[in-house]
Amino acid sequence: MYELMPNEKKFVQIIEIKNNGFVEFNFAVGEAVMNVELLLPYKAFIEFCQNNRVSFFTKAQDKELLLDNENWKYGLN
């Protein structure tokens, strides 16, 4: 496999590891608030993370994402 956007910092935030072996997660490039929600089998998730040299969201990014999601949910953006 190849790395997506090799010159950019990439992040993941695990939302849930499901009973059926799938991992639901957010994937971001550069900024935490610009992310997509993905669902992969556990093994594919590990490979995805390794291939893209991801970091887990920091606590600050977690808070930033939570606030952004709340703003969108309640129409504050």
C-alpha positions as CSV (number, residue, x, y, z in Angstrom):
1,M,0.0,0.0,0.0
2,Y,0.9,3.6,-0.2
3,E,0.7,6.5,2.1
4,L,-2.0,9.1,1.5
5,M,-0.6,12.7,1.4
6,P,2.9,11.8,2.7
7,N,3.8,15.4,3.5
8,E,0.8,16.0,5.8
9,K,0.2,15.0,9.4
10,K,-2.6,12.5,9.8
11,F,-4.8,11.6,12.8
12,V,-7.3,9.0,13.9
13,Q,-9.8,8.9,16.7
14,I,-11.4,5.6,17.5
15,I,-15.2,6.0,17.9
16,E,-16.0,2.4,18.6
17,I,-14.7,-1.2,18.2
18,K,-17.7,-3.1,17.2
19,N,-18.5,-6.7,18.3
20,N,-18.3,-7.8,14.7
21,G,-14.6,-6.9,14.5
22,F,-15.0,-3.6,12.7
23,V,-13.4,-0.3,13.9
24,E,-15.4,2.9,13.5
25,F,-13.1,5.9,13.5
26,N,-12.5,9.5,12.4
27,F,-9.6,10.2,10.1
28,A,-8.2,13.7,9.7
29,V,-5.4,15.3,7.6
30,G,-3.9,18.4,9.1
31,E,-6.8,19.6,11.2
32,A,-9.0,17.5,13.5
33,V,-12.2,19.2,12.5
34,M,-11.7,18.4,8.9
35,N,-12.3,14.6,9.2
36,V,-14.2,11.7,7.7
37,E,-15.8,8.8,9.6
38,L,-14.6,5.4,8.4
39,L,-15.4,1.8,9.2
40,L,-12.8,-0.9,8.6
41,P,-12.2,-4.5,9.7
42,Y,-9.7,-4.5,12.6
43,K,-6.8,-5.8,10.6
44,A,-7.4,-3.3,7.8
45,F,-7.6,-0.5,10.4
46,I,-4.2,-1.5,11.8
47,E,-2.7,-1.6,8.2
48,F,-4.3,1.8,7.4
49,C,-2.8,3.4,10.5
50,Q,0.7,1.9,9.8
51,N,0.6,2.8,6.1
52,N,-0.4,6.4,6.8
53,R,1.8,6.9,9.9
54,V,-1.1,8.3,11.8
55,S,-1.2,9.7,15.3
56,F,-4.1,9.5,17.7
57,F,-6.0,12.8,18.3
58,T,-4.6,14.7,21.2
59,K,-6.9,15.8,24.1
60,A,-7.0,19.3,22.6
61,Q,-8.0,17.9,19.2
62,D,-10.7,15.8,20.9
63,K,-12.1,18.9,22.6
64,E,-11.9,20.9,19.4
65,L,-13.8,18.2,17.5
66,L,-16.4,17.8,20.2
67,L,-17.0,21.6,20.2
68,D,-17.2,21.7,16.4
69,N,-19.7,18.8,16.3
70,E,-21.9,20.5,18.9
71,N,-21.8,23.7,16.9
72,W,-22.9,21.8,13.7
73,K,-25.6,19.8,15.6
74,Y,-27.2,23.0,17.0
75,G,-26.6,25.2,14.0
76,L,-24.1,27.5,15.6
77,N,-21.6,27.6,12.7
